[in-house]
Amino acid sequence: MPPSKERVRPMLQLNQIHKIFNEGTPDEKVALNNVNLSLNHGDFVTVIGSNGAGKSTLMNIISGVLVPDIGEIQIGGKNVTYTSEFKRSKMIGRVFQDPMAGTAPSMTIEENLAMAYSRNKTRTLRRGVTKKRRDYFREVLESLHLGLENRLNAKVGLLSGGERQALSLLMATYTEPSILLLDEHTAALDPSRAELITTLTREIVDQYKLTTMMVTHNMQQAIDLGNRLIMMDNGQIILEVDEEKKKQLTIESLLQEFKRIRGVQMTNDRAILT
């Protein structure tokens, strides 16, 4: 008899996640309500929903910024529910909406890359930037096609928003984290720079087969990127779209699905996403 196939362990598993803010007060808010989600290695899930739907809370729960009131988080089969954000950062790369959030603006490009490079490595007393490392930094920066490989000593705070976000994306991914979290990482950019970062995102995620979650307010972007899509509302996942169904998705069909689930007439996509 052929050997039985071993069950593939999800890269990210959320079990019955519940989070309440200001519990027992007039300002009580159920941010996440019994959220269950499983991502296999290489899944790229886009996340849409209105403000207050629970998207950012979900990202903060996964990254360790917040601890769930109820539920369990596993990364690669390991229970990390109560693991600190600092320790979890060795497994998780994250890019924020603010291009300055993922970098140290007063430090050089080279120094920022050195910090990111050491994130998942044992700390030593050796100097952070060696010639070998500097050559490697130039090599990976060339992949951005922005000329940053020739500006290693430039302060990151002097870069444009698009350049900073490209650098943040590179820093979050070139150690090949178990999970990549993209939190509206193109929202603060002008259209041309947003398109550049979107293209880089697709290339980097495909190259390293990164397990990725991306929150976006751009429905077309949510449809075009990734192999799965989830819609959130009132702290719950109200819609999950698999790879085959996602190929057929349009903005209009998403709006109709929201209407069917919630019984609410939506006149345009901004009614859901803002």
GUDREN-150329 format. One record per residue (C-alpha): residue number from 0; residue in three letters; chain; x, y, z. Coordinates in nm, 4 decimals. Layout:
REM residues N
<r NUM, "ALA", "A", <X, Y, Z>>
...
END
This chain:
REM residues 274
<r 0, "MET", "A", <0.0000, 0.0000, 0.0000>>
<r 1, "PRO", "A", <0.1265, 0.3512, -0.0733>>
<r 2, "PRO", "A", <0.2178, 0.5551, 0.2365>>
<r 3, "SER", "A", <-0.0540, 0.7864, 0.3635>>
<r 4, "LYS", "A", <-0.0001, 1.1505, 0.2865>>
<r 5, "GLU", "A", <0.1043, 1.3568, 0.5867>>
<r 6, "ARG", "A", <-0.1360, 1.6370, 0.6646>>
<r 7, "VAL", "A", <0.0102, 1.9686, 0.5549>>
<r 8, "ARG", "A", <0.0344, 2.2057, 0.8477>>
<r 9, "PRO", "A", <-0.0988, 2.5595, 0.7783>>
<r 10, "MET", "A", <0.1567, 2.8394, 0.7865>>
<r 11, "LEU", "A", <-0.0913, 3.0624, 0.9728>>
<r 12, "GLN", "A", <-0.3869, 2.9400, 1.1767>>
<r 13, "LEU", "A", <-0.6335, 3.1608, 1.3653>>
<r 14, "ASN", "A", <-0.8790, 2.9765, 1.5883>>
<r 15, "GLN", "A", <-1.1861, 3.1499, 1.7342>>
<r 16, "ILE", "A", <-1.0154, 3.4870, 1.7778>>
<r 17, "HIS", "A", <-1.2179, 3.7318, 1.9859>>
<r 18, "LYS", "A", <-1.1138, 4.0841, 2.0861>>
<r 19, "ILE", "A", <-1.3121, 4.3507, 2.2734>>
<r 20, "PHE", "A", <-1.1969, 4.7059, 2.3420>>
<r 21, "ASN", "A", <-1.3221, 4.9033, 2.6463>>
<r 22, "GLU", "A", <-1.5193, 4.6057, 2.7737>>
<r 23, "GLY", "A", <-1.7940, 4.6906, 3.0212>>
<r 24, "THR", "A", <-1.7972, 5.0611, 2.9349>>
<r 25, "PRO", "A", <-2.0285, 5.2699, 2.7161>>
<r 26, "ASP", "A", <-1.7491, 5.2662, 2.4558>>
<r 27, "GLU", "A", <-1.7330, 4.8859, 2.4359>>
<r 28, "LYS", "A", <-1.6401, 4.7690, 2.0867>>
<r 29, "VAL", "A", <-1.6258, 4.4114, 1.9620>>
<r 30, "ALA", "A", <-1.3302, 4.4389, 1.7250>>
<r 31, "LEU", "A", <-1.3035, 4.0703, 1.6317>>
<r 32, "ASN", "A", <-1.5826, 3.8187, 1.6781>>
<r 33, "ASN", "A", <-1.4939, 3.4485, 1.6536>>
<r 34, "VAL", "A", <-1.2548, 3.4842, 1.3593>>
<r 35, "ASN", "A", <-1.1215, 3.1622, 1.2070>>
<r 36, "LEU", "A", <-0.8709, 3.1682, 0.9240>>
<r 37, "SER", "A", <-0.6123, 2.9296, 0.7799>>
<r 38, "LEU", "A", <-0.3341, 3.0168, 0.5337>>
<r 39, "ASN", "A", <-0.1191, 2.7528, 0.3690>>
<r 40, "HIS", "A", <0.2393, 2.8134, 0.2614>>
<r 41, "GLY", "A", <0.2431, 3.0576, -0.0306>>
<r 42, "ASP", "A", <-0.1160, 3.1786, 0.0069>>
<r 43, "PHE", "A", <-0.1611, 3.5490, -0.0757>>
<r 44, "VAL", "A", <-0.4846, 3.6719, 0.0820>>
<r 45, "THR", "A", <-0.6210, 4.0191, 0.0181>>
<r 46, "VAL", "A", <-0.8460, 4.1672, 0.2888>>
<r 47, "ILE", "A", <-1.1179, 4.4255, 0.2281>>
<r 48, "GLY", "A", <-1.3828, 4.5879, 0.4467>>
<r 49, "SER", "A", <-1.4991, 4.9208, 0.5817>>
<r 50, "ASN", "A", <-1.3278, 5.1247, 0.8508>>
<r 51, "GLY", "A", <-1.3996, 4.9548, 1.1815>>
<r 52, "ALA", "A", <-1.4499, 4.6144, 1.0192>>
<r 53, "GLY", "A", <-1.1588, 4.4680, 1.2160>>
<r 54, "LYS", "A", <-0.8870, 4.4563, 0.9497>>
<r 55, "SER", "A", <-0.6167, 4.6454, 1.1407>>
<r 56, "THR", "A", <-0.7038, 4.4666, 1.4647>>
<r 57, "LEU", "A", <-0.6594, 4.1362, 1.2851>>
<r 58, "MET", "A", <-0.3146, 4.2414, 1.1608>>
<r 59, "ASN", "A", <-0.2171, 4.3588, 1.5098>>
<r 60, "ILE", "A", <-0.3315, 4.0297, 1.6614>>
<r 61, "ILE", "A", <-0.1223, 3.8302, 1.4124>>
<r 62, "SER", "A", <0.1879, 4.0473, 1.4598>>
<r 63, "GLY", "A", <0.1664, 4.0433, 1.8406>>
<r 64, "VAL", "A", <0.0821, 4.4100, 1.8954>>
<r 65, "LEU", "A", <-0.2427, 4.2905, 2.0546>>
<r 66, "VAL", "A", <-0.3320, 3.9742, 2.2457>>
<r 67, "PRO", "A", <-0.6737, 3.8149, 2.1788>>
<r 68, "ASP", "A", <-0.9184, 3.7863, 2.4662>>
<r 69, "ILE", "A", <-1.0130, 3.4416, 2.3411>>
<r 70, "GLY", "A", <-0.8592, 3.2176, 2.0782>>
<r 71, "GLU", "A", <-0.5291, 3.0834, 1.9508>>
<r 72, "ILE", "A", <-0.2733, 3.1911, 1.6887>>
<r 73, "GLN", "A", <-0.0351, 2.9428, 1.5318>>
<r 74, "ILE", "A", <0.2509, 3.0135, 1.2925>>
<r 75, "GLY", "A", <0.4010, 2.7065, 1.1298>>
<r 76, "GLY", "A", <0.2212, 2.4893, 1.3829>>
<r 77, "LYS", "A", <0.3683, 2.6762, 1.6809>>
<r 78, "ASN", "A", <0.1339, 2.8439, 1.9290>>
<r 79, "VAL", "A", <0.2385, 3.2119, 1.9378>>
<r 80, "THR", "A", <-0.0754, 3.3536, 2.1032>>
<r 81, "TYR", "A", <0.1229, 3.4985, 2.3927>>
<r 82, "THR", "A", <0.4567, 3.5388, 2.2173>>
<r 83, "SER", "A", <0.5741, 3.9010, 2.2238>>
<r 84, "GLU", "A", <0.5737, 4.1231, 1.9177>>
<r 85, "PHE", "A", <0.9540, 4.1403, 1.9355>>
<r 86, "LYS", "A", <0.9989, 3.7632, 1.9257>>
<r 87, "ARG", "A", <0.7291, 3.7263, 1.6606>>
<r 88, "SER", "A", <0.9081, 3.9809, 1.4392>>
<r 89, "LYS", "A", <1.1636, 3.7128, 1.3537>>
<r 90, "MET", "A", <0.8824, 3.5238, 1.1800>>
<r 91, "ILE", "A", <0.6783, 3.8181, 1.0490>>
<r 92, "GLY", "A", <0.7559, 4.0978, 0.8048>>
<r 93, "ARG", "A", <0.5210, 4.3954, 0.8032>>
<r 94, "VAL", "A", <0.4816, 4.7027, 0.5831>>
<r 95, "PHE", "A", <0.2588, 4.9858, 0.7041>>
<r 96, "GLN", "A", <0.0579, 5.2559, 0.5273>>
<r 97, "ASP", "A", <0.2986, 5.5273, 0.6472>>
<r 98, "PRO", "A", <0.6224, 5.4961, 0.4445>>
<r 99, "MET", "A", <0.8186, 5.6175, 0.7491>>
<r 100, "ALA", "A", <0.6815, 5.3525, 0.9856>>
<r 101, "GLY", "A", <0.8945, 5.0626, 0.8630>>
<r 102, "THR", "A", <1.2272, 5.2446, 0.8561>>
<r 103, "ALA", "A", <1.4538, 5.4567, 1.0774>>
<r 104, "PRO", "A", <1.4584, 5.7935, 0.8910>>
<r 105, "SER", "A", <1.7655, 5.9293, 1.0723>>
<r 106, "MET", "A", <1.9726, 5.6280, 0.9664>>
<r 107, "THR", "A", <2.1176, 5.5527, 0.6242>>
<r 108, "ILE", "A", <1.9805, 5.3036, 0.3734>>
<r 109, "GLU", "A", <2.2742, 5.0781, 0.4550>>
<r 110, "GLU", "A", <2.2101, 5.0942, 0.8305>>
<r 111, "ASN", "A", <1.8399, 5.0219, 0.7847>>
<r 112, "LEU", "A", <1.9162, 4.7201, 0.5704>>
<r 113, "ALA", "A", <2.1688, 4.5958, 0.8254>>
<r 114, "MET", "A", <1.9027, 4.6067, 1.0981>>
<r 115, "ALA", "A", <1.6547, 4.4189, 0.8855>>
<r 116, "TYR", "A", <1.9177, 4.1651, 0.7802>>
<r 117, "SER", "A", <1.9932, 4.0843, 1.1449>>
<r 118, "ARG", "A", <1.6278, 4.0480, 1.2467>>
<r 119, "ASN", "A", <1.6183, 3.6692, 1.2337>>
<r 120, "LYS", "A", <1.9847, 3.6062, 1.3131>>
<r 121, "THR", "A", <2.1749, 3.5564, 1.6368>>
<r 122, "ARG", "A", <2.3138, 3.8865, 1.7604>>
<r 123, "THR", "A", <2.6913, 3.9206, 1.7830>>
<r 124, "LEU", "A", <2.9415, 4.1943, 1.8643>>
<r 125, "ARG", "A", <3.0595, 4.2047, 1.5036>>
<r 126, "ARG", "A", <3.0222, 4.5261, 1.3066>>
<r 127, "GLY", "A", <2.6808, 4.5482, 1.1425>>
<r 128, "VAL", "A", <2.7929, 4.6364, 0.7874>>
<r 129, "THR", "A", <3.0773, 4.4381, 0.6315>>
<r 130, "LYS", "A", <3.2012, 4.4631, 0.2719>>
<r 131, "LYS", "A", <3.0335, 4.1319, 0.1913>>
<r 132, "ARG", "A", <2.7067, 4.2575, 0.3350>>
<r 133, "ARG", "A", <2.7362, 4.5914, 0.1555>>
<r 134, "ASP", "A", <2.7800, 4.4112, -0.1764>>
<r 135, "TYR", "A", <2.4733, 4.2034, -0.0962>>
<r 136, "PHE", "A", <2.2715, 4.5157, -0.0114>>
<r 137, "ARG", "A", <2.3644, 4.6701, -0.3479>>
<r 138, "GLU", "A", <2.2553, 4.3520, -0.5221>>
<r 139, "VAL", "A", <1.9114, 4.3383, -0.3597>>
<r 140, "LEU", "A", <1.8557, 4.7138, -0.4029>>
<r 141, "GLU", "A", <1.9185, 4.6794, -0.7755>>
<r 142, "SER", "A", <1.6023, 4.4663, -0.7937>>
<r 143, "LEU", "A", <1.3967, 4.7778, -0.7098>>
<r 144, "HIS", "A", <1.5198, 4.9629, -1.0203>>
<r 145, "LEU", "A", <1.5244, 5.2922, -0.8296>>
<r 146, "GLY", "A", <1.8998, 5.3560, -0.8189>>
<r 147, "LEU", "A", <1.9100, 5.3145, -0.4399>>
<r 148, "GLU", "A", <2.2086, 5.0804, -0.4716>>
<r 149, "ASN", "A", <2.4152, 5.3922, -0.5448>>
<r 150, "ARG", "A", <2.2850, 5.5793, -0.2387>>
<r 151, "LEU", "A", <2.3691, 5.3452, 0.0485>>
<r 152, "ASN", "A", <2.4831, 5.6344, 0.2702>>
<r 153, "ALA", "A", <2.1756, 5.8511, 0.2070>>
<r 154, "LYS", "A", <1.9483, 5.9166, 0.5055>>
<r 155, "VAL", "A", <1.6200, 5.7324, 0.4609>>
<r 156, "GLY", "A", <1.4300, 6.0425, 0.5745>>
<r 157, "LEU", "A", <1.5450, 6.2182, 0.2569>>
<r 158, "LEU", "A", <1.3933, 5.9581, 0.0246>>
<r 159, "SER", "A", <1.0600, 6.0069, -0.1492>>
<r 160, "GLY", "A", <0.7524, 5.8276, -0.0164>>
<r 161, "GLY", "A", <0.7669, 5.5699, -0.2940>>
<r 162, "GLU", "A", <1.1379, 5.5061, -0.2393>>
<r 163, "ARG", "A", <1.0857, 5.4638, 0.1353>>
<r 164, "GLN", "A", <0.7970, 5.2238, 0.0819>>
<r 165, "ALA", "A", <0.9990, 5.0203, -0.1688>>
<r 166, "LEU", "A", <1.2801, 5.0028, 0.0870>>
<r 167, "SER", "A", <1.0320, 4.9029, 0.3613>>
<r 168, "LEU", "A", <0.8975, 4.6249, 0.1402>>
<r 169, "LEU", "A", <1.2468, 4.4999, 0.0693>>
<r 170, "MET", "A", <1.3436, 4.5131, 0.4382>>
<r 171, "ALA", "A", <1.0306, 4.3212, 0.5374>>
<r 172, "THR", "A", <1.0822, 4.0434, 0.2857>>
<r 173, "TYR", "A", <1.4427, 3.9737, 0.2025>>
<r 174, "THR", "A", <1.4903, 3.7535, 0.5104>>
<r 175, "GLU", "A", <1.1965, 3.5488, 0.3752>>
<r 176, "PRO", "A", <0.9664, 3.5680, 0.6818>>
<r 177, "SER", "A", <0.7076, 3.2991, 0.7563>>
<r 178, "ILE", "A", <0.4300, 3.5605, 0.7260>>
<r 179, "LEU", "A", <0.4205, 3.8928, 0.5392>>
<r 180, "LEU", "A", <0.1631, 4.1516, 0.6507>>
<r 181, "LEU", "A", <0.0883, 4.4441, 0.4179>>
<r 182, "ASP", "A", <-0.1272, 4.7045, 0.5907>>
<r 183, "GLU", "A", <-0.2608, 4.9368, 0.3152>>
<r 184, "HIS", "A", <0.0990, 4.9799, 0.2072>>
<r 185, "THR", "A", <0.0139, 5.1682, -0.1149>>
<r 186, "ALA", "A", <-0.2651, 5.3924, 0.0210>>
<r 187, "ALA", "A", <-0.0451, 5.6957, 0.0997>>
<r 188, "LEU", "A", <0.1290, 5.7010, -0.2393>>
<r 189, "ASP", "A", <0.0445, 5.8819, -0.5614>>
<r 190, "PRO", "A", <-0.0951, 5.6561, -0.8382>>
<r 191, "SER", "A", <0.2353, 5.6028, -1.0229>>
<r 192, "ARG", "A", <0.4262, 5.5133, -0.7053>>
<r 193, "ALA", "A", <0.1373, 5.2963, -0.5845>>
<r 194, "GLU", "A", <0.1544, 5.1059, -0.9130>>
<r 195, "LEU", "A", <0.5307, 5.0600, -0.8705>>
<r 196, "ILE", "A", <0.4926, 4.9220, -0.5164>>
<r 197, "THR", "A", <0.2076, 4.6957, -0.6292>>
<r 198, "THR", "A", <0.4275, 4.5531, -0.9043>>
<r 199, "LEU", "A", <0.7191, 4.5043, -0.6634>>
<r 200, "THR", "A", <0.4860, 4.3351, -0.4165>>
<r 201, "ARG", "A", <0.3677, 4.0852, -0.6756>>
<r 202, "GLU", "A", <0.7253, 4.0124, -0.7904>>
<r 203, "ILE", "A", <0.8693, 3.9689, -0.4396>>
<r 204, "VAL", "A", <0.5838, 3.7557, -0.3075>>
<r 205, "ASP", "A", <0.5992, 3.5337, -0.6176>>
<r 206, "GLN", "A", <0.9788, 3.5057, -0.6031>>
<r 207, "TYR", "A", <0.9946, 3.3927, -0.2406>>
<r 208, "LYS", "A", <0.6527, 3.2202, -0.2278>>
<r 209, "LEU", "A", <0.5714, 3.4259, 0.0821>>
<r 210, "THR", "A", <0.2579, 3.3579, 0.2821>>
<r 211, "THR", "A", <0.0968, 3.7008, 0.2681>>
<r 212, "MET", "A", <-0.2000, 3.8990, 0.3992>>
<r 213, "MET", "A", <-0.2663, 4.2384, 0.2427>>
<r 214, "VAL", "A", <-0.5251, 4.4874, 0.3677>>
<r 215, "THR", "A", <-0.6381, 4.7277, 0.0979>>
<r 216, "HIS", "A", <-0.9139, 4.9827, 0.0356>>
<r 217, "ASN", "A", <-0.8695, 4.9382, -0.3384>>
<r 218, "MET", "A", <-1.1129, 4.6715, -0.4526>>
<r 219, "GLN", "A", <-0.9520, 4.6296, -0.7939>>
<r 220, "GLN", "A", <-0.6141, 4.5780, -0.6273>>
<r 221, "ALA", "A", <-0.7720, 4.3210, -0.3941>>
<r 222, "ILE", "A", <-0.9077, 4.1343, -0.6961>>
<r 223, "ASP", "A", <-0.5899, 4.1549, -0.9060>>
<r 224, "LEU", "A", <-0.3404, 4.0449, -0.6397>>
<r 225, "GLY", "A", <-0.3179, 3.7146, -0.4599>>
<r 226, "ASN", "A", <-0.4959, 3.3809, -0.4818>>
<r 227, "ARG", "A", <-0.7595, 3.4354, -0.2107>>
<r 228, "LEU", "A", <-0.9776, 3.7202, -0.0847>>
<r 229, "ILE", "A", <-1.1677, 3.7795, 0.2384>>
<r 230, "MET", "A", <-1.4208, 4.0503, 0.3215>>
<r 231, "MET", "A", <-1.4654, 4.1674, 0.6823>>
<r 232, "ASP", "A", <-1.7543, 4.3492, 0.8467>>
<r 233, "ASN", "A", <-1.8297, 4.4169, 1.2142>>
<r 234, "GLY", "A", <-1.5335, 4.2117, 1.3335>>
<r 235, "GLN", "A", <-1.6197, 3.9035, 1.1306>>
<r 236, "ILE", "A", <-1.5074, 3.7417, 0.8074>>
<r 237, "ILE", "A", <-1.8308, 3.7506, 0.6079>>
<r 238, "LEU", "A", <-1.6934, 3.6295, 0.2760>>
<r 239, "GLU", "A", <-1.4064, 3.4039, 0.1676>>
<r 240, "VAL", "A", <-1.3205, 3.3660, -0.2008>>
<r 241, "ASP", "A", <-1.0929, 3.0837, -0.3142>>
<r 242, "GLU", "A", <-0.8516, 3.0897, -0.6063>>
<r 243, "GLU", "A", <-1.0884, 2.9620, -0.8735>>
<r 244, "LYS", "A", <-1.3744, 3.1964, -0.7811>>
<r 245, "LYS", "A", <-1.1340, 3.4892, -0.7467>>
<r 246, "LYS", "A", <-1.0415, 3.4611, -1.1147>>
<r 247, "GLN", "A", <-1.4019, 3.5476, -1.2008>>
<r 248, "LEU", "A", <-1.4419, 3.8316, -0.9496>>
<r 249, "THR", "A", <-1.5359, 4.1860, -1.0448>>
<r 250, "ILE", "A", <-1.6072, 4.4908, -0.8292>>
<r 251, "GLU", "A", <-1.9739, 4.4601, -0.9224>>
<r 252, "SER", "A", <-1.9927, 4.0960, -0.8156>>
<r 253, "LEU", "A", <-1.8260, 4.1801, -0.4822>>
<r 254, "LEU", "A", <-2.0793, 4.4544, -0.4190>>
<r 255, "GLN", "A", <-2.3631, 4.2169, -0.4997>>
<r 256, "GLU", "A", <-2.2194, 3.9578, -0.2631>>
<r 257, "PHE", "A", <-2.2005, 4.2127, 0.0174>>
<r 258, "LYS", "A", <-2.5607, 4.3079, -0.0473>>
<r 259, "ARG", "A", <-2.6669, 3.9417, -0.0415>>
<r 260, "ILE", "A", <-2.4871, 3.8706, 0.2873>>
<r 261, "ARG", "A", <-2.5807, 4.1868, 0.4725>>
<r 262, "GLY", "A", <-2.9069, 4.2687, 0.2973>>
<r 263, "VAL", "A", <-2.7874, 4.6255, 0.2381>>
<r 264, "GLN", "A", <-2.8005, 4.8094, -0.0943>>
<r 265, "MET", "A", <-2.4555, 4.9500, -0.1758>>
<r 266, "THR", "A", <-2.4373, 5.2110, -0.4498>>
<r 267, "ASN", "A", <-2.0596, 5.2059, -0.4955>>
<r 268, "ASP", "A", <-1.7421, 5.0453, -0.3639>>
<r 269, "ARG", "A", <-1.6531, 5.3405, -0.1395>>
<r 270, "ALA", "A", <-1.9612, 5.2656, 0.0705>>
<r 271, "ILE", "A", <-1.7886, 4.9450, 0.1752>>
<r 272, "LEU", "A", <-1.4311, 5.0573, 0.1820>>
<r 273, "THR", "A", <-1.4303, 5.3952, 0.3565>>
END
